[in-house]
C-alpha cells in the first residue's frame, strides 16, 4: 500500500484526483484486506477533502 500523501499541503482538487486514482486501484483488487485498506484510506481522504472544502475562505460564512 502506498503511504498517504501529506493531505494538508494538497488542494481539494488534488485530493479529489488522488481519491479517484485510489478508488480505481481498489476496484482492481480482489475482496480482502488490501482492498479494505485502500478503501479506508479513500474514506479518510474524502472526509479531509470535505473539511477543506467547508473551510475554504470563499465558502466560509462570516459570524456576526
Beta strands, then each sheet from edge to edge (+ up, - down):
end
